Amino acid sequence: MNFTNKVVWITGASSGIGKALAIQLSKLDAKLILSSRNEEKLNAVKQECENSERIKILPLDLENYSNFEVKVSEAINWFGRIDVLVNNGGISQRSLASETLLDVDKRIMNINYLGTVALTKALLPHFIENNNGQFVVTTSIVGEIGTPLRSSYAASKHALHGFFDSLRAENHKNNISVTLVCPGFVNTNVSINALTGNGTAQNKMDVATENGIDSKRFGKLMAKAIYAKKEEIYIAGAKEKLAVYAKRFFPKLLSIMIRKLSVT
């Protein structure tokens, strides 16, 4: 892999998958723009990266997506172009649909879907003008399969698949590629920060998440997928991958299996 002089913009870069990917790409000589809401944490990630002088910090809140044209202009001005946008920012959920306030459903969709789409649309003219670019999207295995306690989270990830599959087809002529990265369980703080039915954070680690793929290993595998310009890749354990194929070929059997999952 060689990312020398590639300009990669990563959202959700202050922790978890985004942080791991940033550290990995810094080792591969990429120029990085790191975004999230927390500027202090972004600066801490920058210090953990190699070649920190080639890294810029751009605070960004996906929920406040009305000013992304300004953010895009700022990002482009630093290095003169953007080669890859990694849409990694987002938030998860741990609540029954029947117990989730509609405002929480809206917030999840605003952050995970509309914020991501707004940033993508703001950058798309730059890619079209350059006749080159790559959108990378961190979705989820739950973007393929709906599971208990994640109704709106699953909906937001399913929506990303629909949007970016269409975007890929529309912009193939412009030499713009789309890579959908579908994680299974990854050992990050995603479950700790997940929203409950009333909008507060769960504030505890799920057992499956704690036992998930190490984030550093995930970052390396994700970097390889980006470099290879994979259209869609599942970086997950055997059970999660099996569920994807069961959904495709044995949907009724998978439905029976999903019903048996814990909803408490």
ZIQUIMO-V277866 format. One record per pair of residues at least 6 apart in sequence whose C-alpha atoms are under 7 Angstrom apart, sorted by the first residue. I is the first residue (numbers start at 1). J is the second residue. D is the distance in whole Angstrom. If there is no record, write none. Layout:
# ZIQUIMO-V277866
I|J|D + I|J|D
This chain:
# ZIQUIMO-V277866
1|227|7 + 2|28|6 + 3|28|6 + 3|29|6 + 3|30|5 + 4|28|7 + 4|29|5 + 4|30|5 + 5|29|7 + 5|30|5 + 5|31|6 + 6|30|5 + 6|31|6 + 6|83|6 + 7|30|6 + 7|31|5 + 7|32|6 + 7|82|5 + 7|83|5 + 7|84|6 + 8|30|7 + 8|31|6 + 8|32|5 + 8|33|6 + 8|82|6 + 8|83|6 + 8|84|5 + 8|85|6 + 9|32|6 + 9|33|5 + 9|34|6 + 9|84|6 + 9|85|5 + 9|86|6 + 10|18|7 + 10|33|6 + 10|34|5 + 10|35|6 + 10|85|6 + 10|86|5 + 10|87|6 + 10|88|7 + 11|18|7 + 11|34|6 + 11|35|5 + 11|36|6 + 11|86|6 + 11|87|6 + 11|88|5 + 11|89|5 + 12|18|5 + 12|35|6 + 12|36|5 + 12|88|5 + 12|89|4 + 12|90|7 + 13|19|5 + 13|22|7 + 13|34|6 + 13|35|6 + 13|36|6 + 13|42|7 + 14|36|6 + 14|38|7 + 14|41|5 + 14|42|5 + 14|45|6 + 16|188|5 + 16|189|7 + 16|215|6 + 17|215|6 + 17|219|6 + 18|88|6 + 19|45|6 + 20|215|6 + 20|216|5 + 20|219|5 + 21|219|4 + 21|220|7 + 21|223|7 + 23|48|7 + 23|49|5 + 24|219|6 + 24|220|6 + 25|223|7 + 26|49|6 + 26|50|5 + 26|51|6 + 27|50|6 + 31|54|5 + 31|55|6 + 32|54|7 + 32|55|5 + 32|56|6 + 33|55|6 + 33|56|5 + 33|57|6 + 33|58|7 + 34|42|7 + 34|56|6 + 34|57|5 + 34|58|6 + 35|57|6 + 35|58|5 + 35|59|5 + 35|60|6 + 36|59|5 + 36|60|5 + 36|61|6 + 37|59|5 + 37|60|5 + 37|61|5 + 38|59|7 + 39|59|6 + 42|57|7 + 46|52|6 + 46|55|7 + 62|111|5 + 62|115|5 + 62|116|7 + 63|110|6 + 63|111|5 + 63|115|6 + 65|115|6 + 65|118|6 + 68|119|6 + 68|122|6 + 69|122|5 + 72|122|7 + 72|123|6 + 76|82|6 + 83|133|5 + 83|134|6 + 84|133|6 + 84|134|5 + 84|135|6 + 85|134|6 + 85|135|5 + 85|136|6 + 86|135|6 + 86|136|5 + 86|137|6 + 87|116|6 + 87|136|6 + 87|137|5 + 87|138|6 + 88|137|6 + 88|138|5 + 90|111|6 + 90|112|5 + 91|108|7 + 91|112|7 + 91|194|6 + 92|153|6 + 92|190|6 + 92|191|7 + 92|194|4 + 92|195|6 + 93|149|7 + 93|150|5 + 93|153|6 + 93|194|5 + 93|195|5 + 93|196|6 + 94|149|5 + 94|150|6 + 94|194|6 + 94|195|6 + 94|196|5 + 95|149|4 + 95|150|7 + 95|196|5 + 95|197|5 + 96|148|7 + 96|149|5 + 97|151|6 + 99|197|6 + 100|197|4 + 100|198|6 + 101|197|6 + 101|198|6 + 104|197|7 + 104|198|7 + 104|199|6 + 105|152|6 + 108|152|7 + 108|153|7 + 109|156|5 + 112|156|6 + 113|156|6 + 113|159|7 + 113|160|6 + 127|133|5 + 128|174|6 + 131|174|5 + 131|175|6 + 132|174|7 + 132|175|5 + 132|176|5 + 133|175|7 + 133|176|5 + 133|177|6 + 134|176|6 + 134|177|5 + 134|178|6 + 135|177|6 + 135|178|5 + 135|179|6 + 136|178|6 + 136|179|5 + 136|180|6 + 137|179|6 + 137|180|5 + 137|181|6 + 138|180|6 + 138|181|5 + 138|182|6 + 139|157|5 + 139|180|7 + 139|181|6 + 139|182|5 + 139|183|7 + 140|157|7 + 140|182|4 + 140|183|5 + 140|184|6 + 141|182|5 + 141|183|6 + 141|184|6 + 141|240|7 + 142|154|5 + 142|157|7 + 143|154|5 + 143|157|4 + 143|158|4 + 144|158|6 + 144|244|7 + 145|244|7 + 146|154|6 + 147|258|6 + 148|263|6 + 149|263|6 + 164|178|7 + 168|177|6 + 168|178|6 + 178|231|6 + 179|226|7 + 179|229|6 + 179|230|6 + 179|231|5 + 179|232|6 + 180|231|6 + 180|232|5 + 180|233|6 + 181|232|6 + 181|233|5 + 181|234|6 + 182|233|6 + 182|234|5 + 182|235|6 + 183|234|6 + 183|235|5 + 183|236|5 + 184|235|6 + 184|236|4 + 184|237|6 + 184|240|6 + 185|208|6 + 185|209|5 + 185|212|5 + 185|213|6 + 185|236|6 + 186|209|6 + 186|212|4 + 186|213|5 + 186|214|6 + 186|215|6 + 187|209|5 + 187|210|5 + 187|211|6 + 187|212|5 + 187|213|6 + 187|214|5 + 187|215|6 + 188|215|7 + 191|204|7 + 191|205|5 + 191|206|6 + 192|201|7 + 192|202|5 + 192|203|4 + 192|204|5 + 192|205|5 + 193|201|5 + 193|202|6 + 193|203|6 + 194|201|5 + 194|202|6 + 195|201|5 + 195|202|6 + 196|202|6 + 234|241|7 + 243|254|7 + 246|254|6 + 247|254|6
